[in-house]
Amino acid sequence: MTGELAIGIDLGGTQIKGALLDVKGNIIRKQQVATLANAGPETVAARISRIITEMENEAASLNKKVKGIGVGVPGQPDQAEGTVVFAANLRWRHVPLVEYLRRATALPVFLENDANVAALGEQWHGAGRDSFNMIMITIGTGIGGALIFNGRLYTGSSGSAGEIGHTVIDPDGPLCSCGRSGCLETFCSGTAMVRMAGEAIDRGRKTGLAKVENLEARDIFTAAQAGDEVALEIIDRATWYLGIGLGNLINIFNPDTIIVGGGVSKAGDILFEPLRRKSMEWSLEAPAGAVRIIPAHLGNDAGCIGAARLVLLQENKKCGN
């Protein structure tokens, strides 16, 4: 199997990332395109298929075989059926993604939640290498979560475990894309932070954020580092709610590590200092003393690396490992 490769696809709400990797997890080639989710699932699948075709061609040029394709999706997959049961940020329900992809490739395709594949990537080659009981939370367009217990990915009885972003923190809170109100991601995701900035601007608050076109969460952290009062308030509110969410997870699962990934995780101390402090405030003493809260190491590559890992894990299952 040393001469074989795997393709990892990280399907996001705004971008599709793809990578060709060897069995040791080394990236041979990467590619990224816009998702164009509003164009519908078949168009999105066609864009994934083009990446797969290019990766297959690259492997062929190296005289190597692609073993399979792993796809991380931003929602709940049904691996047996090859469908995406629900993906809130894509507005997908029961999309036969594997069927669409098989129009372009004969390779086996394995689906998994995007946060789960990111966690697999971090466990394999990132911040979670030394972790045995690990929780990963990804903060981006929404909030994803993944659970690794006793060194193995835990997906629950229906494959949907780890939906941390859709745990309800405040039933009277903002409407979430899942149809409920007050989910964690309505307070802490990049989308939520941008929404809070817009609300402050609409109320006439003085802030440099009002001058930023196409405002993103990273602009809020940049403004906060420069002392912008509104930006600081947004981060304070987001880390307050996220601290509640992580404190609950610490008390329930007693992990040794919580890894924070996604674009927001690159903010550094201005995020992690208040987040660690507030998480500890909501945690019991014993589990609080056992956990570390750290940023992800693999950045945008985590999803692709973990998705490719799915292929190799399937091979291990066949071998009885």
C-alpha positions in Angstrom: 0.0 0.0 0.0 3.1 2.3 0.2 2.8 3.3 -3.5 -0.9 4.2 -3.2 -2.5 7.6 -2.7 -5.7 8.9 -1.3 -7.8 12.0 -2.1 -9.2 14.1 0.6 -12.1 16.6 0.0 -13.1 19.2 2.5 -16.5 20.6 1.5 -17.3 23.9 3.1 -20.0 26.5 2.9 -17.9 28.8 0.9 -14.9 26.8 -0.4 -14.1 23.3 -1.5 -10.6 22.2 -0.7 -9.0 19.1 -2.2 -5.7 17.3 -1.7 -3.8 14.3 -2.9 -1.9 12.5 -0.1 0.3 9.5 0.3 -0.3 6.9 3.0 1.9 8.8 5.5 -0.2 11.9 5.2 2.1 14.0 3.1 0.3 16.3 0.7 1.3 15.9 -2.9 -1.1 18.4 -4.5 -3.8 20.8 -3.2 -6.6 22.7 -4.9 -9.4 25.0 -3.8 -12.5 26.4 -5.6 -15.6 28.3 -4.5 -18.5 26.1 -3.4 -21.3 28.0 -5.1 -23.8 26.4 -2.8 -26.6 28.6 -4.1 -26.3 26.9 -7.5 -27.6 23.6 -6.0 -26.1 20.3 -4.9 -25.5 18.9 -8.4 -23.4 21.9 -9.4 -21.4 21.6 -6.1 -20.9 17.9 -6.8 -19.7 18.7 -10.3 -17.1 21.1 -8.8 -15.9 18.4 -6.5 -15.7 16.0 -9.4 -13.4 18.3 -11.3 -11.0 18.4 -8.4 -11.1 14.6 -8.1 -10.4 14.2 -11.8 -7.4 16.5 -11.6 -6.1 14.6 -8.6 -6.5 11.3 -10.4 -4.6 12.6 -13.4 -1.8 13.8 -11.0 -1.6 10.3 -9.5 -1.5 8.7 -12.9 1.4 11.0 -13.9 3.3 9.7 -10.9 2.5 6.1 -11.9 0.6 5.6 -8.6 -2.8 4.4 -7.8 -5.5 6.2 -5.9 -7.1 4.0 -3.2 -10.2 6.0 -2.6 -11.8 9.4 -1.8 -12.7 10.8 1.6 -15.2 13.7 1.7 -15.8 15.8 4.8 -19.3 17.4 4.6 -20.7 20.3 6.7 -23.5 18.3 8.1 -24.8 14.8 8.8 -23.9 12.1 6.3 -25.4 8.6 5.9 -22.3 6.6 5.0 -24.3 3.5 4.1 -26.6 5.3 1.7 -23.9 7.7 0.5 -26.1 10.7 1.2 -25.9 14.0 3.1 -28.9 13.8 5.3 -28.8 17.4 6.4 -26.3 20.3 5.9 -27.8 23.5 7.3 -25.3 25.9 5.8 -25.6 24.4 2.4 -29.4 24.1 2.8 -29.1 20.4 1.8 -31.5 17.6 2.8 -31.0 14.0 1.7 -28.6 14.8 -1.1 -27.2 11.7 -2.9 -23.6 13.1 -3.0 -21.8 9.8 -3.6 -24.2 9.0 -6.6 -23.4 12.4 -8.1 -19.6 11.9 -7.6 -19.7 8.4 -9.2 -20.6 10.1 -12.5 -17.0 11.2 -12.6 -15.1 8.5 -10.8 -15.2 4.7 -10.1 -13.2 5.1 -6.9 -14.8 4.3 -3.6 -16.1 7.4 -1.8 -16.4 7.7 2.0 -18.4 10.4 3.6 -17.9 11.9 7.1 -18.8 15.1 8.9 -16.3 17.8 8.2 -15.5 18.4 11.9 -14.9 14.7 12.3 -12.4 14.6 9.4 -10.6 17.7 10.8 -10.3 16.0 14.1 -8.9 12.9 12.4 -6.4 15.1 10.6 -5.3 16.8 13.9 -5.1 13.5 15.6 -2.9 12.0 12.8 -0.5 14.9 12.1 -1.6 17.9 14.2 -2.3 19.2 17.7 -3.9 16.0 18.8 -1.1 13.6 18.3 -0.6 13.0 22.0 -4.3 13.0 22.8 -6.3 10.0 23.8 -9.6 11.7 24.7 -10.1 14.7 22.5 -12.8 17.1 21.5 -12.4 19.3 18.5 -14.5 22.4 17.8 -14.3 24.2 14.5 -15.4 27.8 14.3 -16.2 29.2 10.8 -19.4 29.9 8.9 -21.0 27.6 11.5 -19.6 25.6 14.5 -18.7 22.0 14.1 -17.6 19.5 16.7 -15.9 16.1 16.9 -15.3 13.5 19.6 -12.4 11.1 19.9 -12.5 8.8 22.9 -10.0 6.0 23.6 -8.2 7.1 20.5 -11.1 6.4 18.2 -13.6 8.7 16.5 -17.0 8.6 18.3 -19.9 9.1 16.0 -22.9 7.8 18.1 -25.7 5.5 17.3 -26.9 7.4 14.2 -23.5 8.8 13.1 -24.4 12.4 14.2 -22.5 12.8 17.5 -20.5 15.9 17.9 -23.0 18.5 16.7 -21.7 21.0 19.3 -22.8 24.0 17.3 -26.4 23.0 17.6 -26.5 22.6 21.3 -28.9 25.2 22.7 -27.4 27.7 25.0 -30.3 30.2 25.1 -33.8 29.1 23.9 -34.7 32.8 23.5 -31.6 33.5 21.3 -31.3 34.2 17.6 -32.8 31.8 15.0 -30.3 29.2 13.8 -29.9 27.9 10.3 -31.1 24.5 11.7 -34.5 26.0 12.5 -34.1 26.2 16.2 -33.2 29.2 18.3 -30.3 30.0 20.5 -27.8 27.3 19.3 -24.2 27.8 20.2 -23.3 28.8 16.7 -25.7 31.7 16.7 -23.5 33.3 19.3 -19.9 32.2 18.5 -19.5 31.4 14.8 -17.8 33.7 12.4 -21.2 34.4 10.9 -22.6 35.3 14.3 -19.8 37.7 15.1 -20.3 39.5 11.7 -24.0 39.7 12.5 -23.3 41.2 15.9 -21.1 43.8 14.2 -23.8 44.7 11.7 -26.3 45.1 14.6 -23.9 47.4 16.4 -23.3 49.5 13.3 -27.1 49.7 12.6 -27.5 51.1 16.2 -25.1 53.8 15.3 -22.2 52.6 17.4 -18.9 54.2 16.5 -16.5 51.5 15.2 -13.9 51.1 12.5 -15.8 48.0 11.4 -18.3 50.2 9.7 -15.6 51.1 7.1 -14.8 47.5 6.2 -16.3 46.1 3.0 -17.3 42.4 3.1 -16.7 42.2 6.8 -15.4 38.9 8.1 -14.7 37.6 11.6 -10.9 38.1 11.2 -11.6 41.8 10.7 -13.3 41.9 14.1 -10.3 40.3 15.8 -7.9 42.7 13.9 -10.0 45.6 15.1 -10.1 44.3 18.7 -6.3 44.1 18.7 -6.3 47.8 17.8 -8.6 48.6 20.7 -11.9 48.9 18.8 -14.6 48.9 21.6 -17.3 47.3 19.5 -15.0 44.5 18.3 -13.8 43.9 21.9 -17.4 43.6 23.1 -18.2 41.1 20.3 -15.3 38.9 21.3 -16.2 39.2 24.9 -19.8 38.0 24.2 -18.7 35.3 21.8 -16.2 33.8 24.2 -18.7 34.0 27.1 -21.1 31.7 25.3 -18.4 29.5 23.9 -16.9 29.2 27.4 -20.3 28.0 28.6 -20.4 25.4 25.8 -16.8 24.2 26.4 -17.4 24.1 30.2 -20.3 21.8 29.7 -18.3 19.5 27.4 -15.4 19.4 29.9 -17.8 18.4 32.7 -19.6 15.8 30.6 -16.7 14.1 28.8 -13.5 14.9 30.9 -11.3 15.2 27.8 -7.5 15.7 28.0 -7.5 18.1 25.0 -9.9 20.5 23.4 -8.7 21.6 20.0 -10.1 24.8 18.5 -9.9 25.0 14.7 -11.4 27.0 11.9 -10.5 30.4 10.7 -11.3 32.1 14.0 -8.8 29.9 15.8 -5.9 31.9 14.1 -6.7 34.9 16.3 -4.3 33.9 19.0 -4.3 35.2 22.6 -7.1 37.6 22.1 -9.4 34.6 21.6 -7.7 31.9 23.7 -7.0 33.9 26.9 -10.6 34.8 27.6 -11.9 31.5 26.2 -9.7 29.4 28.6 -10.6 31.6 31.5 -14.3 31.5 30.9 -14.3 27.7 30.1 -12.7 27.1 33.5 -15.4 29.2 35.2 -18.0 26.8 34.0 -16.0 23.6 34.6 -15.7 21.4 37.7 -12.3 21.4 39.4 -11.2 17.9 38.5 -12.0 17.9 34.8 -10.8 21.5 34.4 -7.4 20.5 35.8 -7.0 17.7 33.3 -7.8 19.5 30.1 -5.8 21.8 27.8 -7.5 24.1 25.3 -5.2 24.7 22.3 -5.4 25.9 18.7 -5.4 23.5 15.8 -2.0 23.1 14.0 -3.0 22.1 10.5 -5.0 25.1 9.5 -6.9 24.7 6.2 -5.2 21.4 5.5 -6.9 19.5 8.5 -10.1 18.6 6.6 -8.3 17.3 3.6 -5.8 15.3 5.6 -8.5 13.8 7.8 -10.7 13.0 4.8 -7.9 11.1 3.2 -7.3 9.4 6.5 -10.9 8.0 6.1 -9.7 6.0 3.2 -6.8 4.5 5.1 -9.0 3.7 8.1 -11.4 1.8 5.8 -8.4 -0.3 4.7 -7.5 -1.0 8.3 -11.1 -2.2 8.9 -10.8 -4.6 6.0 -7.6 -6.0 7.5 -9.3 -6.4 10.9 -7.3 -3.6 12.7 
